[in-house]
Amino acid sequence: MKLQVQLFGPFRDFQPQALLELDVADGANVAAAREALAAHAASHWPACTPGLLRSTAFASESALLRDGDALPADGRIAVIPPVNGG
Amino acid sequence: MDTVDISAIRALVAAPRDAALDPARALEFVTHEEFGGQALFVGRVRRHNHGRDVVAVEYDLFEPLVRTTFEALAREAFADIAPELRVYVAHTHGRLEVGDIAVVVAAGSRHRDEAFRACRAVIEGVKHRAPIWKREHYVDGSSEWSEGCSLCGHKA
């Protein structure tokens, strides 16, 4: 399936568009999205560090997702790097 | 204590300097004739951070999940602190100048202790759990995304 990945915070510096498309297997879980993002980062984003990828969570519009969770059926997810509001 | 439901939540994302960030509006929302206590937190952009001169701050946020998270934080305050509370939380996005308001949290309750605790719990949650990112712009023209809290492994 194709994932529409919304980029936030420091990920916005890695490419001009805030939306990234990634391919994962049908029925894949969030861990597969994490692996696909890491592979994309390794080949396209030299400034993206392993530490940032490790500390980044994923979310749908309504909830944080754990690595074992199914991906949203609509294929829309957000990358959530470490947060610092307020 | 009566069983009247006087709890309520207002969770907002607003443009810089929008009226939603007016502390008076936040206090008005948490006002109730049964409540004798109100607590207010206002977060503004400050001039210096870690020894560097800040000229502006830029907030990026994932708006739908920010609102969901703010509502969850308020519901947790109802469960953990007092079932009868009114909670107002508003955060801005985009570019702010020094002195601009970034966040407003207000809590109203029957007594002061619950109001202080609810206000503190909600602002701590805003800082540590809401999908919001801050980039500081410095006087020398450089900018940096601030260090943050990882949400990996955090409860959904």
gemmi code that builds the backbone of each chain (N, CA, C; Angstrom):
import gemmi

chains = {
    "A": [
        ("MET", (0.840, -1.185, 0.000), (0.000, 0.000, 0.000), (0.884, 1.247, 0.000)),
        ("LYS", (0.291, 2.337, -0.492), (1.037, 3.594, -0.481), (0.647, 4.394, 0.768)),
        ("LEU", (1.653, 4.869, 1.470), (1.416, 5.705, 2.656), (1.631, 7.169, 2.310)),
        ("GLN", (0.727, 7.994, 2.772), (0.913, 9.439, 2.689), (1.410, 9.891, 4.059)),
        ("VAL", (2.669, 10.280, 4.122), (3.314, 10.570, 5.400), (3.467, 12.086, 5.545)),
        ("GLN", (2.866, 12.616, 6.587), (2.942, 14.060, 6.828), (4.160, 14.338, 7.721)),
        ("LEU", (4.975, 15.283, 7.305), (6.220, 15.581, 8.023), (6.057, 16.828, 8.887)),
        ("PHE", (6.659, 16.774, 10.073), (6.555, 17.912, 10.997), (7.904, 18.233, 11.619)),
        ("GLY", (7.986, 19.430, 12.168), (9.152, 19.851, 12.936), (10.426, 19.709, 12.124)),
        ("PRO", (11.465, 19.121, 12.732), (12.749, 19.041, 12.042), (12.679, 18.273, 10.721)),
        ("PHE", (11.708, 17.404, 10.545), (11.593, 16.677, 9.269), (11.247, 17.625, 8.118)),
        ("ARG", (10.684, 18.767, 8.451), (10.339, 19.705, 7.378), (11.585, 20.293, 6.718)),
        ("ASP", (12.722, 20.204, 7.408), (13.952, 20.752, 6.826), (14.574, 19.814, 5.798)),
        ("PHE", (14.128, 18.583, 5.761), (14.798, 17.592, 4.919), (14.336, 17.614, 3.471)),
        ("GLN", (13.156, 18.157, 3.225), (12.669, 18.262, 1.847), (11.651, 19.395, 1.797)),
        ("PRO", (11.445, 19.974, 0.604), (10.547, 21.135, 0.527), (9.084, 20.800, 0.776)),
        ("GLN", (8.659, 19.599, 0.405), (7.249, 19.247, 0.578), (7.014, 18.643, 1.971)),
        ("ALA", (5.881, 18.964, 2.560), (5.566, 18.426, 3.885), (4.919, 17.042, 3.811)),
        ("LEU", (4.715, 16.546, 2.598), (4.089, 15.229, 2.430), (5.044, 14.320, 1.674)),
        ("LEU", (5.196, 13.092, 2.187), (6.093, 12.102, 1.597), (5.274, 10.844, 1.308)),
        ("GLU", (5.522, 10.227, 0.149), (4.836, 8.966, -0.152), (5.812, 7.815, 0.034)),
        ("LEU", (5.393, 6.802, 0.774), (6.219, 5.613, 1.000), (5.418, 4.370, 0.652)),
        ("ASP", (6.100, 3.355, 0.146), (5.463, 2.070, -0.151), (5.732, 1.087, 0.975)),
        ("VAL", (4.682, 0.429, 1.446), (4.829, -0.686, 2.385), (3.914, -1.813, 1.919)),
        ("ALA", (4.167, -3.012, 2.425), (3.351, -4.165, 2.034), (1.921, -3.989, 2.539)),
        ("ASP", (0.968, -4.523, 1.796), (-0.422, -4.504, 2.263), (-0.499, -5.202, 3.620)),
        ("GLY", (-1.238, -4.626, 4.546), (-1.381, -5.230, 5.872), (-0.208, -4.952, 6.793)),
        ("ALA", (0.734, -4.132, 6.347), (1.917, -3.839, 7.177), (1.517, -3.031, 8.416)),
        ("ASN", (2.392, -3.101, 9.430), (2.115, -2.340, 10.650), (2.997, -1.092, 10.717)),
        ("VAL", (2.905, -0.395, 11.838), (3.636, 0.865, 11.988), (5.147, 0.634, 11.943)),
        ("ALA", (5.600, -0.525, 12.448), (7.041, -0.808, 12.394), (7.526, -0.816, 10.954)),
        ("ALA", (6.713, -1.306, 10.031), (7.104, -1.320, 8.617), (7.210, 0.105, 8.082)),
        ("ALA", (6.326, 0.974, 8.525), (6.414, 2.382, 8.121), (7.697, 3.000, 8.660)),
        ("ARG", (8.062, 2.651, 9.883), (9.302, 3.169, 10.473), (10.504, 2.710, 9.637)),
        ("GLU", (10.497, 1.430, 9.246), (11.610, 0.920, 8.430), (11.652, 1.622, 7.076)),
        ("ALA", (10.485, 1.840, 6.486), (10.443, 2.504, 5.174), (10.932, 3.944, 5.291)),
        ("LEU", (10.574, 4.601, 6.385), (11.035, 5.980, 6.582), (12.552, 6.006, 6.767)),
        ("ALA", (13.071, 5.053, 7.539), (14.519, 5.002, 7.765), (15.259, 4.752, 6.452)),
        ("ALA", (14.720, 3.875, 5.614), (15.359, 3.592, 4.327), (15.337, 4.830, 3.437)),
        ("HIS", (14.207, 5.528, 3.440), (14.119, 6.759, 2.649), (15.112, 7.789, 3.170)),
        ("ALA", (15.199, 7.918, 4.482), (16.114, 8.897, 5.076), (17.562, 8.581, 4.706)),
        ("ALA", (17.908, 7.297, 4.741), (19.288, 6.901, 4.447), (19.690, 7.271, 3.021)),
        ("SER", (18.724, 7.244, 2.110), (19.083, 7.500, 0.711), (18.797, 8.941, 0.255)),
        ("HIS", (17.989, 9.689, 1.030), (17.606, 11.027, 0.573), (17.916, 12.160, 1.553)),
        ("TRP", (18.036, 11.863, 2.821), (18.141, 12.922, 3.830), (19.445, 12.784, 4.625)),
        ("PRO", (20.562, 13.262, 4.101), (21.829, 13.088, 4.821), (21.859, 13.744, 6.202)),
        ("ALA", (21.041, 14.772, 6.402), (21.068, 15.459, 7.703), (20.209, 14.757, 8.759)),
        ("CYS", (19.471, 13.737, 8.375), (18.591, 13.039, 9.329), (19.412, 12.020, 10.104)),
        ("THR", (19.438, 12.152, 11.416), (20.286, 11.280, 12.237), (19.522, 10.045, 12.697)),
        ("PRO", (20.248, 8.949, 12.958), (19.582, 7.759, 13.529), (18.880, 8.085, 14.849)),
        ("GLY", (19.459, 8.974, 15.634), (18.835, 9.328, 16.908), (17.478, 9.972, 16.715)),
        ("LEU", (17.368, 10.839, 15.708), (16.069, 11.462, 15.452), (15.057, 10.409, 15.020)),
        ("LEU", (15.469, 9.501, 14.142), (14.536, 8.457, 13.687), (14.099, 7.574, 14.862)),
        ("ARG", (15.024, 7.242, 15.745), (14.688, 6.378, 16.881), (13.706, 7.051, 17.830)),
        ("SER", (13.825, 8.370, 17.959), (12.983, 9.072, 18.937), (11.690, 9.605, 18.310)),
        ("THR", (11.435, 9.242, 17.065), (10.239, 9.723, 16.372), (9.098, 8.716, 16.471)),
        ("ALA", (7.942, 9.216, 16.831), (6.739, 8.379, 16.909), (5.914, 8.591, 15.635)),
        ("PHE", (4.847, 7.813, 15.520), (3.914, 7.955, 14.400), (2.519, 8.152, 14.964)),
        ("ALA", (1.650, 8.749, 14.161), (0.289, 9.003, 14.651), (-0.686, 9.078, 13.491)),
        ("SER", (-1.927, 8.763, 13.800), (-3.035, 9.109, 12.914), (-3.533, 10.479, 13.356)),
        ("GLU", (-4.617, 10.945, 12.759), (-5.148, 12.242, 13.172), (-5.753, 12.202, 14.576)),
        ("SER", (-6.012, 10.992, 15.086), (-6.712, 10.904, 16.372), (-5.901, 10.260, 17.483)),
        ("ALA", (-4.759, 9.614, 17.165), (-4.034, 8.906, 18.222), (-2.599, 8.639, 17.821)),
        ("LEU", (-1.746, 8.514, 18.853), (-0.398, 8.007, 18.633), (-0.485, 6.530, 18.302)),
        ("LEU", (0.453, 6.056, 17.492), (0.452, 4.653, 17.084), (1.732, 3.990, 17.585)),
        ("ARG", (1.600, 2.775, 18.090), (2.778, 1.999, 18.484), (3.255, 1.161, 17.302)),
        ("ASP", (4.494, 0.674, 17.400), (5.058, -0.061, 16.267), (4.231, -1.289, 15.893)),
        ("GLY", (3.598, -1.919, 16.862), (2.809, -3.117, 16.562), (1.411, -2.827, 16.039)),
        ("ASP", (1.017, -1.582, 16.028), (-0.340, -1.232, 15.574), (-0.452, -1.341, 14.057)),
        ("ALA", (-1.661, -1.627, 13.599), (-1.937, -1.603, 12.161), (-1.860, -0.165, 11.665)),
        ("LEU", (-1.476, -0.019, 10.412), (-1.497, 1.315, 9.808), (-2.929, 1.729, 9.523)),
        ("PRO", (-3.224, 3.023, 9.573), (-4.600, 3.463, 9.265), (-5.011, 3.003, 7.866)),
        ("ALA", (-6.277, 2.623, 7.721), (-6.758, 2.064, 6.454), (-6.615, 3.056, 5.306)),
        ("ASP", (-6.686, 4.349, 5.618), (-6.583, 5.331, 4.539), (-5.128, 5.637, 4.166)),
        ("GLY", (-4.193, 5.011, 4.867), (-2.783, 5.188, 4.536), (-2.197, 6.526, 4.932)),
        ("ARG", (-2.918, 7.300, 5.722), (-2.432, 8.631, 6.106), (-1.848, 8.563, 7.526)),
        ("ILE", (-0.553, 8.875, 7.631), (0.081, 8.921, 8.956), (0.941, 10.173, 9.054)),
        ("ALA", (1.274, 10.494, 10.299), (2.120, 11.650, 10.573), (3.361, 11.191, 11.322)),
        ("VAL", (4.514, 11.776, 10.992), (5.710, 11.543, 11.803), (5.697, 12.551, 12.952)),
        ("ILE", (6.026, 12.056, 14.140), (5.961, 12.889, 15.343), (7.344, 12.884, 15.996)),
        ("PRO", (8.241, 13.768, 15.573), (9.536, 13.868, 16.265), (9.318, 14.401, 17.686)),
        ("PRO", (10.354, 14.375, 18.516), (10.192, 14.863, 19.896), (9.528, 16.243, 19.939)),
        ("VAL", (8.613, 16.389, 20.887), (7.731, 17.563, 20.909), (8.208, 18.590, 21.940)),
        ("ASN", (7.862, 19.840, 21.727), (8.221, 20.884, 22.697), (7.309, 22.104, 22.544)),
        ("GLY", (6.053, 21.881, 22.814), (5.102, 22.991, 22.770), (5.212, 23.879, 23.995)),
        ("GLY", (4.365, 24.880, 24.035), (4.290, 25.785, 25.172), (5.307, 26.897, 25.097)),
    ],
    "B": [
        ("MET", (-21.801, 17.500, 48.297), (-21.563, 18.169, 47.009), (-22.662, 17.770, 46.031)),
        ("ASP", (-23.125, 18.724, 45.261), (-24.200, 18.407, 44.318), (-23.672, 17.590, 43.158)),
        ("THR", (-24.565, 17.117, 42.331), (-24.167, 16.258, 41.218), (-24.352, 16.962, 39.874)),
        ("VAL", (-24.511, 18.276, 39.920), (-24.677, 19.034, 38.678), (-23.385, 18.951, 37.855)),
        ("ASP", (-23.523, 18.680, 36.583), (-22.348, 18.598, 35.726), (-21.923, 20.011, 35.327)),
        ("ILE", (-20.844, 20.472, 35.921), (-20.387, 21.822, 35.599), (-18.998, 21.778, 34.965)),
        ("SER", (-18.618, 20.611, 34.477), (-17.326, 20.483, 33.829), (-17.423, 20.839, 32.352)),
        ("ALA", (-16.363, 21.408, 31.826), (-16.367, 21.750, 30.410), (-14.936, 21.979, 29.944)),
        ("ILE", (-14.739, 21.770, 28.660), (-13.405, 21.888, 28.064), (-13.500, 22.786, 26.836)),
        ("ARG", (-12.526, 23.674, 26.680), (-12.364, 24.356, 25.388), (-10.891, 24.191, 24.970)),
        ("ALA", (-10.674, 23.553, 23.824), (-9.328, 23.264, 23.319), (-9.190, 23.902, 21.947)),
        ("LEU", (-8.212, 24.799, 21.809), (-8.132, 25.615, 20.597), (-6.708, 25.696, 20.053)),
        ("VAL", (-6.627, 25.793, 18.737), (-5.384, 26.179, 18.057), (-5.699, 27.473, 17.326)),
        ("ALA", (-4.840, 28.482, 17.506), (-5.180, 29.811, 16.991), (-3.976, 30.465, 16.339)),
        ("ALA", (-4.258, 31.390, 15.430), (-3.197, 32.170, 14.793), (-2.569, 33.109, 15.821)),
        ("PRO", (-1.315, 33.536, 15.588), (-0.676, 34.472, 16.532), (-1.542, 35.707, 16.774)),
        ("ARG", (-1.621, 36.088, 18.030), (-2.346, 37.283, 18.477), (-3.857, 37.201, 18.249)),
        ("ASP", (-4.362, 35.995, 17.991), (-5.809, 35.799, 17.882), (-6.461, 36.010, 19.253)),
        ("ALA", (-7.724, 36.393, 19.218), (-8.447, 36.629, 20.482), (-8.546, 35.380, 21.342)),
        ("ALA", (-8.428, 34.206, 20.729), (-8.477, 32.960, 21.508), (-7.344, 32.874, 22.520)),
        ("LEU", (-6.282, 33.654, 22.303), (-5.129, 33.630, 23.214), (-5.218, 34.723, 24.285)),
        ("ASP", (-6.324, 35.420, 24.338), (-6.513, 36.483, 25.324), (-6.768, 35.849, 26.697)),
        ("PRO", (-5.903, 36.108, 27.676), (-6.125, 35.510, 29.004), (-7.497, 35.835, 29.585)),
        ("ALA", (-8.029, 37.011, 29.280), (-9.360, 37.361, 29.799), (-10.427, 36.421, 29.244)),
        ("ARG", (-10.271, 36.035, 27.993), (-11.230, 35.096, 27.408), (-11.125, 33.726, 28.078)),
        ("ALA", (-9.897, 33.316, 28.380), (-9.709, 32.030, 29.059), (-10.357, 32.055, 30.440)),
        ("LEU", (-10.142, 33.139, 31.177), (-10.737, 33.237, 32.521), (-12.258, 33.289, 32.456)),
        ("GLU", (-12.770, 33.963, 31.452), (-14.226, 34.030, 31.302), (-14.815, 32.631, 31.093)),
        ("PHE", (-14.114, 31.803, 30.296), (-14.635, 30.464, 30.031), (-14.662, 29.602, 31.294)),
        ("VAL", (-13.675, 29.754, 32.171), (-13.619, 28.883, 33.353), (-14.401, 29.456, 34.533)),
        ("THR", (-15.099, 30.546, 34.306), (-15.909, 31.147, 35.370), (-17.229, 30.408, 35.521)),
        ("HIS", (-17.599, 30.132, 36.774), (-18.888, 29.498, 37.073), (-19.282, 29.910, 38.483)),
        ("GLU", (-20.562, 30.062, 38.708), (-20.996, 30.553, 40.026), (-20.693, 29.567, 41.151)),
        ("GLU", (-20.452, 28.286, 40.807), (-20.086, 27.311, 41.835), (-18.585, 27.304, 42.119)),
        ("PHE", (-17.829, 28.044, 41.314), (-16.373, 27.974, 41.418), (-15.816, 29.194, 42.144)),
        ("GLY", (-14.975, 28.911, 43.162), (-14.321, 29.997, 43.875), (-12.857, 30.165, 43.491)),
        ("GLY", (-12.335, 29.246, 42.690), (-10.915, 29.312, 42.346), (-10.680, 29.291, 40.851)),
        ("GLN", (-9.729, 30.109, 40.418), (-9.304, 30.103, 39.015), (-7.785, 30.204, 38.983)),
        ("ALA", (-7.162, 29.414, 38.111), (-5.713, 29.506, 37.910), (-5.459, 29.724, 36.434)),
        ("LEU", (-4.428, 30.534, 36.160), (-4.140, 30.915, 34.776), (-2.642, 30.782, 34.522)),
        ("PHE", (-2.292, 30.173, 33.393), (-0.905, 30.155, 32.945), (-0.848, 30.781, 31.561)),
        ("VAL", (0.093, 31.712, 31.388), (0.318, 32.341, 30.088), (1.781, 32.132, 29.716)),
        ("GLY", (2.018, 31.534, 28.563), (3.383, 31.328, 28.082), (3.688, 32.299, 26.954)),
        ("ARG", (4.782, 33.055, 27.095), (5.173, 34.043, 26.082), (6.567, 33.722, 25.547)),
        ("VAL", (6.849, 34.244, 24.370), (8.180, 34.099, 23.774), (9.145, 35.000, 24.522)),
        ("ARG", (10.260, 34.410, 25.001), (11.221, 35.221, 25.755), (12.452, 35.552, 24.902)),
        ("ARG", (13.128, 36.608, 25.344), (14.237, 37.183, 24.569), (15.447, 36.255, 24.499)),
        ("HIS", (15.755, 35.588, 25.604), (16.965, 34.767, 25.641), (16.634, 33.320, 25.953)),
        ("ASN", (17.349, 32.411, 25.325), (17.214, 31.000, 25.640), (18.587, 30.350, 25.509)),
        ("HIS", (19.024, 29.709, 26.586), (20.349, 29.068, 26.615), (21.436, 30.039, 26.154)),
        ("GLY", (21.312, 31.282, 26.618), (22.351, 32.261, 26.341), (22.311, 32.865, 24.947)),
        ("ARG", (21.323, 32.550, 24.152), (21.265, 33.090, 22.791), (20.139, 34.119, 22.688)),
        ("ASP", (20.357, 35.114, 21.833), (19.367, 36.173, 21.634), (18.311, 35.696, 20.637)),
        ("VAL", (17.092, 35.578, 21.105), (15.985, 35.097, 20.273), (15.254, 36.309, 19.697)),
        ("VAL", (14.970, 36.275, 18.396), (14.187, 37.358, 17.793), (12.768, 36.901, 17.440)),
        ("ALA", (12.591, 35.599, 17.262), (11.264, 35.082, 16.930), (11.238, 33.581, 17.183)),
        ("VAL", (10.039, 33.058, 17.293), (9.818, 31.623, 17.461), (8.750, 31.201, 16.462)),
        ("GLU", (8.938, 30.017, 15.921), (7.993, 29.499, 14.932), (7.471, 28.158, 15.452)),
        ("TYR", (6.163, 28.033, 15.526), (5.563, 26.780, 15.986), (4.952, 26.028, 14.812)),
        ("ASP", (5.295, 24.755, 14.730), (4.668, 23.834, 13.792), (3.827, 22.890, 14.650)),
        ("LEU", (2.676, 22.495, 14.177), (1.870, 21.556, 14.968), (0.958, 20.723, 14.074)),
        ("PHE", (0.563, 19.577, 14.608), (-0.347, 18.648, 13.924), (-1.723, 18.894, 14.533)),
        ("GLU", (-2.453, 19.795, 13.902), (-3.620, 20.388, 14.554), (-4.673, 19.387, 15.039)),
        ("PRO", (-5.114, 18.420, 14.236), (-6.178, 17.547, 14.767), (-5.744, 16.790, 16.014)),
        ("LEU", (-4.485, 16.318, 16.024), (-4.029, 15.566, 17.190), (-3.716, 16.489, 18.368)),
        ("VAL", (-3.360, 17.716, 18.090), (-3.177, 18.679, 19.181), (-4.501, 18.883, 19.925)),
        ("ARG", (-5.573, 19.107, 19.176), (-6.863, 19.323, 19.846), (-7.290, 18.083, 20.624)),
        ("THR", (-7.095, 16.900, 20.018), (-7.437, 15.648, 20.710), (-6.620, 15.505, 21.991)),
        ("THR", (-5.343, 15.851, 21.911), (-4.475, 15.725, 23.089), (-4.893, 16.718, 24.172)),
        ("PHE", (-5.200, 17.948, 23.799), (-5.657, 18.935, 24.794), (-6.927, 18.435, 25.500)),
        ("GLU", (-7.855, 17.889, 24.726), (-9.096, 17.385, 25.335), (-8.804, 16.217, 26.262)),
        ("ALA", (-7.873, 15.351, 25.869), (-7.507, 14.216, 26.725), (-6.869, 14.702, 28.019)),
        ("LEU", (-6.020, 15.719, 27.927), (-5.384, 16.266, 29.135), (-6.439, 16.825, 30.092)),
        ("ALA", (-7.423, 17.504, 29.554), (-8.480, 18.056, 30.407), (-9.294, 16.926, 31.042)),
        ("ARG", (-9.627, 15.917, 30.255), (-10.388, 14.789, 30.828), (-9.590, 14.089, 31.926)),
        ("GLU", (-8.284, 13.986, 31.739), (-7.445, 13.389, 32.792), (-7.493, 14.243, 34.057)),
        ("ALA", (-7.545, 15.554, 33.892), (-7.648, 16.429, 35.071), (-8.979, 16.188, 35.786)),
        ("PHE", (-10.057, 15.999, 35.024), (-11.345, 15.684, 35.664), (-11.232, 14.403, 36.478)),
        ("ALA", (-10.551, 13.398, 35.888), (-10.467, 12.082, 36.535), (-9.515, 12.094, 37.728)),
        ("ASP", (-8.396, 12.815, 37.592), (-7.333, 12.719, 38.595), (-7.422, 13.795, 39.672)),
        ("ILE", (-8.032, 14.925, 39.365), (-7.982, 16.066, 40.303), (-9.367, 16.394, 40.836)),
        ("ALA", (-10.308, 16.615, 39.972), (-11.678, 16.908, 40.418), (-12.617, 16.711, 39.235)),
        ("PRO", (-13.751, 16.110, 39.460), (-14.685, 15.922, 38.340), (-15.358, 17.214, 37.915)),
        ("GLU", (-15.345, 18.182, 38.784), (-15.989, 19.443, 38.451), (-14.917, 20.501, 38.218)),
        ("LEU", (-14.634, 20.712, 36.969), (-13.620, 21.676, 36.540), (-14.089, 22.285, 35.231)),
        ("ARG", (-13.595, 23.465, 34.960), (-13.657, 23.987, 33.598), (-12.221, 24.264, 33.173)),
        ("VAL", (-11.877, 23.824, 31.966), (-10.493, 23.920, 31.490), (-10.475, 24.572, 30.119)),
        ("TYR", (-9.615, 25.559, 29.963), (-9.424, 26.259, 28.696), (-7.968, 26.113, 28.308)),
        ("VAL", (-7.704, 25.699, 27.085), (-6.321, 25.601, 26.615), (-6.276, 26.021, 25.153)),
        ("ALA", (-5.387, 26.964, 24.862), (-5.235, 27.455, 23.488), (-3.745, 27.615, 23.198)),
        ("HIS", (-3.323, 27.157, 22.024), (-1.923, 27.259, 21.598), (-1.885, 27.864, 20.212)),
        ("THR", (-0.858, 28.630, 19.968), (-0.757, 29.266, 18.664), (0.150, 28.466, 17.720)),
        ("HIS", (0.149, 28.850, 16.456), (1.031, 28.236, 15.467), (1.615, 29.360, 14.606)),
        ("GLY", (2.655, 29.025, 13.846), (3.264, 30.045, 12.995), (4.318, 30.850, 13.734)),
        ("ARG", (4.631, 32.017, 13.206), (5.759, 32.805, 13.707), (5.305, 33.832, 14.742)),
        ("LEU", (6.011, 33.859, 15.864), (5.715, 34.793, 16.949), (6.942, 35.650, 17.234)),
        ("GLU", (6.703, 36.863, 17.645), (7.788, 37.753, 18.047), (7.981, 37.657, 19.569)),
        ("VAL", (9.103, 38.172, 20.028), (9.376, 38.195, 21.466), (8.237, 38.920, 22.179)),
        ("GLY", (7.734, 38.311, 23.230), (6.639, 38.896, 23.995), (5.270, 38.392, 23.586)),
        ("ASP", (5.150, 37.792, 22.404), (3.846, 37.265, 21.981), (3.440, 36.068, 22.841)),
        ("ILE", (2.156, 35.893, 22.987), (1.631, 34.760, 23.749), (1.631, 33.510, 22.876)),
        ("ALA", (2.249, 32.435, 23.405), (2.281, 31.152, 22.691), (1.177, 30.220, 23.174)),
        ("VAL", (0.873, 30.274, 24.466), (-0.086, 29.326, 25.036), (-0.803, 29.962, 26.225)),
        ("VAL", (-2.060, 29.612, 26.365), (-2.854, 30.048, 27.524), (-3.586, 28.828, 28.076)),
        ("VAL", (-3.463, 28.616, 29.370), (-4.222, 27.557, 30.045), (-4.918, 28.190, 31.242)),
        ("ALA", (-6.202, 27.888, 31.403), (-6.925, 28.327, 32.596), (-7.746, 27.170, 33.122)),
        ("ALA", (-7.861, 27.128, 34.444), (-8.697, 26.113, 35.089), (-9.543, 26.793, 36.159)),
        ("GLY", (-10.806, 26.414, 36.214), (-11.697, 26.893, 37.257), (-12.216, 25.709, 38.057)),
        ("SER", (-12.349, 25.906, 39.371), (-12.816, 24.821, 40.234), (-13.459, 25.411, 41.485)),
        ("ARG", (-13.987, 24.526, 42.309), (-14.628, 25.006, 43.538), (-13.606, 25.688, 44.449)),
        ("HIS", (-12.406, 25.083, 44.534), (-11.392, 25.591, 45.470), (-10.051, 25.768, 44.755)),
        ("ARG", (-9.161, 26.555, 45.369), (-7.927, 26.925, 44.683), (-7.004, 25.758, 44.382)),
        ("ASP", (-6.953, 24.789, 45.302), (-5.994, 23.701, 45.106), (-6.263, 22.960, 43.791)),
        ("GLU", (-7.529, 22.637, 43.540), (-7.851, 21.916, 42.305), (-7.553, 22.777, 41.075)),
        ("ALA", (-7.782, 24.072, 41.180), (-7.520, 24.946, 40.034), (-6.027, 25.005, 39.728)),
        ("PHE", (-5.205, 25.177, 40.766), (-3.751, 25.204, 40.543), (-3.273, 23.880, 39.946)),
        ("ARG", (-3.735, 22.786, 40.542), (-3.245, 21.470, 40.095), (-3.687, 21.171, 38.681)),
        ("ALA", (-4.920, 21.492, 38.355), (-5.405, 21.208, 36.996), (-4.656, 22.058, 35.975)),
        ("CYS", (-4.455, 23.321, 36.288), (-3.743, 24.207, 35.365), (-2.326, 23.689, 35.140)),
        ("ARG", (-1.654, 23.298, 36.215), (-0.281, 22.784, 36.103), (-0.242, 21.486, 35.309)),
        ("ALA", (-1.174, 20.589, 35.589), (-1.180, 19.301, 34.881), (-1.396, 19.501, 33.389)),
        ("VAL", (-2.284, 20.397, 33.038), (-2.578, 20.604, 31.618), (-1.393, 21.265, 30.910)),
        ("ILE", (-0.782, 22.283, 31.498), (0.337, 22.915, 30.789), (1.523, 21.960, 30.685)),
        ("GLU", (1.747, 21.131, 31.692), (2.836, 20.151, 31.569), (2.540, 19.167, 30.441)),
        ("GLY", (1.290, 18.772, 30.316), (0.918, 17.882, 29.218), (1.071, 18.547, 27.863)),
        ("VAL", (0.708, 19.822, 27.785), (0.884, 20.566, 26.529), (2.354, 20.536, 26.120)),
        ("LYS", (3.239, 20.743, 27.088), (4.664, 20.812, 26.760), (5.253, 19.452, 26.427)),
        ("HIS", (4.761, 18.402, 27.065), (5.417, 17.097, 26.954), (4.675, 16.086, 26.080)),
        ("ARG", (3.436, 16.330, 25.756), (2.663, 15.301, 25.039), (1.989, 15.782, 23.767)),
        ("ALA", (1.802, 17.072, 23.586), (1.079, 17.544, 22.393), (2.033, 17.612, 21.195)),
        ("PRO", (1.572, 17.231, 19.998), (2.445, 17.263, 18.811), (2.652, 18.689, 18.303)),
        ("ILE", (3.555, 19.383, 18.981), (3.893, 20.778, 18.692), (5.421, 20.877, 18.663)),
        ("TRP", (5.934, 21.633, 17.703), (7.385, 21.774, 17.545), (7.747, 23.245, 17.457)),
        ("LYS", (8.871, 23.579, 18.083), (9.279, 24.989, 18.172), (10.637, 25.185, 17.517)),
        ("ARG", (10.709, 26.157, 16.621), (11.991, 26.554, 16.042), (12.287, 27.975, 16.495)),
        ("GLU", (13.463, 28.139, 17.090), (13.874, 29.477, 17.521), (14.721, 30.141, 16.442)),
        ("HIS", (14.448, 31.419, 16.212), (15.231, 32.219, 15.278), (16.061, 33.196, 16.106)),
        ("TYR", (17.371, 33.257, 15.790), (18.283, 34.048, 16.603), (18.707, 35.331, 15.888)),
        ("VAL", (19.278, 36.230, 16.682), (19.636, 37.548, 16.162), (20.682, 37.454, 15.056)),
        ("ASP", (21.493, 36.390, 15.048), (22.521, 36.252, 14.008), (21.967, 35.655, 12.713)),
        ("GLY", (20.655, 35.449, 12.656), (20.028, 34.935, 11.432), (19.895, 33.427, 11.384)),
        ("SER", (20.522, 32.726, 12.327), (20.414, 31.265, 12.343), (19.116, 30.850, 13.049)),
        ("SER", (18.783, 29.578, 12.942), (17.589, 29.061, 13.638), (17.810, 27.597, 13.963)),
        ("GLU", (17.097, 27.131, 14.996), (17.219, 25.725, 15.403), (15.889, 25.223, 15.938)),
        ("TRP", (15.569, 23.956, 15.607), (14.445, 23.295, 16.263), (14.868, 22.967, 17.688)),
        ("SER", (14.031, 23.253, 18.658), (14.379, 23.003, 20.057), (14.343, 21.505, 20.358)),
        ("GLU", (15.157, 21.121, 21.351), (15.108, 19.747, 21.839), (13.714, 19.459, 22.381)),
        ("GLY", (13.306, 18.207, 22.298), (11.953, 17.912, 22.759), (11.848, 16.580, 23.464)),
        ("CYS", (10.605, 16.206, 23.782), (10.292, 14.950, 24.453), (9.817, 13.938, 23.423)),
        ("SER", (10.460, 12.779, 23.397), (10.024, 11.733, 22.472), (8.698, 11.137, 22.934)),
        ("LEU", (7.798, 10.915, 21.996), (6.518, 10.271, 22.323), (6.548, 8.781, 22.007)),
        ("CYS", (7.723, 8.245, 21.635), (7.829, 6.802, 21.420), (7.528, 6.083, 22.740)),
        ("GLY", (6.672, 5.120, 22.688), (6.357, 4.356, 23.885), (5.389, 5.041, 24.809)),
        ("HIS", (4.991, 6.248, 24.467), (4.008, 6.942, 25.295), (2.641, 6.347, 25.032)),
        ("LYS", (1.789, 6.392, 26.041), (0.445, 5.850, 25.840), (-0.292, 6.676, 24.790)),
        ("ALA", (-1.049, 5.999, 23.984), (-1.769, 6.681, 22.900), (-2.916, 7.479, 23.470)),
    ],
}
model = gemmi.Model(1)
for chain_id, residues in chains.items():
    chain = gemmi.Chain(chain_id)
    for i, (resn, *xyz) in enumerate(residues, 1):
        res = gemmi.Residue()
        res.name, res.seqid = resn, gemmi.SeqId(i, " ")
        for name, pos in zip(("N", "CA", "C"), xyz):
            atom = gemmi.Atom()
            atom.name, atom.element = name, gemmi.Element(name[0])
            atom.pos, atom.b_iso = gemmi.Position(*pos), 0.0
            res.add_atom(atom)
        chain.add_residue(res)
    model.add_chain(chain)
structure = gemmi.Structure()
structure.add_model(model)
structure.setup_entities()
